[in-house]
Amino acid sequence: MALRMKARQLGLTVQLTSIDLPDKWDKTTSAQNVCAYRLYRAKAVDSLPANTWLLPYDVWKYVEICEGWWCSNAMSVPQAVTDILMEYEKYLRGVEITPEGVSFYWHERGDEAMLETLSELLYKLEKIHSIAG
């Protein structure tokens, strides 16, 4: 509960949810029960695709954006983002960028310092307003 209260202080919303993640060959999906920590945009960015996934495992048709992370759309991300992704790879189930906001999905196995860093990740990704692909 302390992590969720801290998330609210950081401007994030928390939601218990289920996401469908693709397997390596993108033939089947597996449902994952996770916590979504979200940062909503003040105004939707129409230039973004409906959703862009960053996943900590290889999906054959995704593009590798850094060691250990693949993206559903070709994009470049700042070094600070890739540093956070690589550092917390084993804690995150995925990161999603949509026109309405950005979210990370995890099982809440971390502390407040980790949450602060992961909130920085969302704030950095929230600045992205276009994705090639």
N, C-alpha and C positions, 0 to 999 in steps of 0.2 A: 504494500500500500504506500510505503514511503516513496518508492520510485514513481508511482503514479501522481502523487502530490507534487513531487519535484518536477515532473513533466509539465504539469499545469503551470507551475511557476516559470518554466522556460518557454511558455507559449504554445505547448503541444497539447493535442487531445489524445486520449487513449481509448482504444476500442478492442474488446475481445472479438476475434473474427476467425474466419477460415479462408485460406487462400489455396488455389489450385496451381501447383508448380509443375512445369514440364520435366520429363526425364531427359537424359542425355540426348536421346534421338528424337525428342519432341513428338513421340507417338502417343504417349499416355501422360496423364497428370496425376499427381497425388495430392490429396487434400491435407493441409497442414493447419492444425489449430494453433493460433498464435495470438500475440498481442500486437496491435498496430499502434505505433506512435506516429502521429500525423502533424504536419504543419500545413495549414490551409493558406492559400493565397488570398489576398484581399480581392483580387479580380482574376478570373480565369484567363489563361494565356492560350488563345485560339490557335497559335502557330505550333503548338505541341501536339504530338500524336495522342490518341485516347489513353494509351498507357505505354510506358517504357519500363521494362524490368531490368534490374541489375541483380544478378544471381551469383552466389559464391561457389558455383560449379559449372562445368562445361556443358553447354547445350549446343549441338553441332551447328545450328544455323545462327547462333548468336556471335557477337563480335567480342573478342577479348579486349577489355579496356585497361587491365593491369593484371599483375600476377594473381591468379586465383579468382578473378571476377570477369563475368561475361555479361553483355548487354544486348537486349533484344533489338536495339536500333544503333546504328553507327553514330557515335558521338565522342567528343573529347571532353574530358573533365579535368579540372585543376588538380595539380599535384597534391594539394592538401586533402582533396576528396579521396584520391587513390591511397594516400597514406592511412586515412581513417579506415577505409574499406579493408585494406590488407591487415591492419592491426586487429580489427574486430570480426574478421571473416568467420571464425568458428562460433560466434554468438548470433550472427544475423542469418535469417532464413531468406531474406530478400529485401530489396529497396525498390520502390515504385515511384515513378515520376508521372504525373498526370497534369492536364491543364488546370485542375483545381488545387493541386498541392503535391506534396511529397510525403512519403511514408517509409518507415522501416518496420520490418516484421521480425520479431524475436520471441524468445520464451522467458524474457525478463530475468536472465541469469547474469546479473551485473550489479554494479553499485552506482551511487550517485555521480561519482566522477566519470564513470563510463557513460552514463546517460548524458552528462553535460557535453562530452565529446561527440556522442551520436546526435545530439541536438544541433551541434555545429555543422555536422554533415548535412542535416536537413536544411539548415539556413543557407549553406553554400549551394546545394542543389536547387533550392527554390529560386535562385538567381538565373538559372538556365531558362531561356525563353525560346530556344530553337534547337531542334535535333535533326540531324541529317538522317535520311533513311526512310 
